[in-house]
Amino acid sequence: MSSNSPQLTIEVIAPDNGGRETLWVTLTIVLMVILAFIGIKLNRAAPAAQVQHIGLSIEAKRVLTDLRNAADEIQFSAEGTNYPSITELQRWELPPFAKTPGVISQYVWDKVEHDCYLGVSQQEGSPHFMLLLDGEPHIYWSTDTAPVTDCHQNLDWIKDKPRA
């Protein structure tokens, strides 16, 4: 053989045990968990407001539902701001204003103003209802027995949430 051939050098390389990779993977996972925890804490929705009508009796909830539906019917049938009288609503048999045979109505309805209907309960402890039609229908209820003289000054009445 000739002496011009290159000499081979053998270098021994120790295998990496993966300790450094494990450290970086662990730190990345811990960082992601911390960021997720912070994101969840900062992204909490505000607690839902308590629904007011939950405490009403079944009969009062029925009247409330009937008033929601009646508000749409009254506004649909109104000529401008000339809303129908209680007698007309009863003639149309529109609940809760209708006097249905066989059903004892515990509410006496009155049109207090041109855009306001008031249902006074004849039963002790039942709420009174007010339907105010000034653009959008607003439904209020109260257990206060004080007479209503102005439908637009109903500060002590509970307002029903409008439909979504």
C-alpha positions, 0 to 999 in steps of 0.5 A: 500500500502506498503511504499517501492514503489518508489516515482514518481517525475515529472519534467517539461521541457520547450519546445525549441523555435527553435531559436538556430536551426534557427540561425545555418540554416541561417548562413549555408545558408549565408555561402553557398551563399557567397561561391557560389558567390566567386566560380562564380567570380573566375571561369569566363572564359576569354572573347572570342577573337573577330572574325576577319572575321566578318567584311569581305564582303559576297564575301570575306567570300565566298572566305575565305570559298572556300580557307579553302576547297581548302586547303584540296583538294590541300594538298590531291592532292599534291605529297609531297610538289609539289603543283599544279599550278594555271592553274591546279587548274583552270582546276580542277575547284576548287573554288576560283581559277576556272574561272566559266562562268557567274561569274565575278571573282574579284580575280587574283590568282598567285602562289608566292612560291611553297607553297603559293597562292596569290589572289589579288582583282581587286575591291577597298577595298576588301581584298587580300588573301594568302593561305600558305601550310607549313604543316598546311594550313594557310589563311591570308588576308589584304587590304594592296596593297603592293606586296607580295614578301615573303609569310613567312614574312606576319606580317601585314596580318590577320590570319584566325583561323584554324578549330576545 
